Amino acid sequence: MTTRKLLLNNLLDIGGVATLNNLYSPTAKSYKGSLLFTRKLFKEYLTEQLIEKIEPIGKPMNKSREVFYCLTKKGAKYIGRTDEYKYKKYQRSPNNVMHESMKFDVALSFLKLFPHHKFMFRYDSSFYGVLPDILIRIESTNRKELTRFLLVEIERKKTVDRVFNEKIKRYEEMFKSIEKNKSHNIHQFTVLFVYTDIWFDPFLRPQQYSDPNITAHIGQVNSLVKNLVNHYCKHLPEARYCFTGFHNFHRLHETIWHKPNGNLVKLLN
């Protein structure tokens, strides 16, 4: 598949919406270079009406980071997937742009970093009142294996105790309800918490992480994730949760996931 069609396929796979920044090139040496090819492709797509710009509410400070684009029906037809097309040209609140961008960063990373798995992404799932930011269904290649589900929570909070009190406690209540009502097989679910503090810029790309100030901030976030695990989550069921910092979004396939016991593991082994 050509890069031109691959990018559109990835866009449709994650839900049909993304920014230029989300679709950066991870192999480029500089941040500016990481957007060059995507910017070129987007200009071609727009001219050929394969994608459309979603007009922002207000005036964005940085268009490549804050302006979203959506696949058109013509774009879905171009990649032979018209039957999967859904209208997505809905305006997004400027107050929610960071969180939306972070969701699509994580979804795209799963697609690119785990090429041997088939994923389906949903952003509107609900389980006993718990609404994960992303529900990722992992299609099983073996009929004897259970389908697996990853419930992804993108957490950008000032302190980690809020993650535990506002989110993890609710997940534990959710699992109790599932067990009580026998509505799902809880062994099919893994909850992933992707955390950063409110001062980290989630629009930054990995090419920018070598800046000394950013490197230092990443170290602080790593310490906060460890604090969350060691002080709040060590009594949680091992198989149920994994934790990492958002700055690791580009290497989700590596040994960067903390289990409740503090061990670092890989996903989807």
Order of alpha helices (4+ residues) and beta strands (2+ residues): alpha-beta-alpha-beta-alpha-beta-alpha-alpha-beta-beta-beta-alpha-alpha-beta-alpha-beta-beta-beta
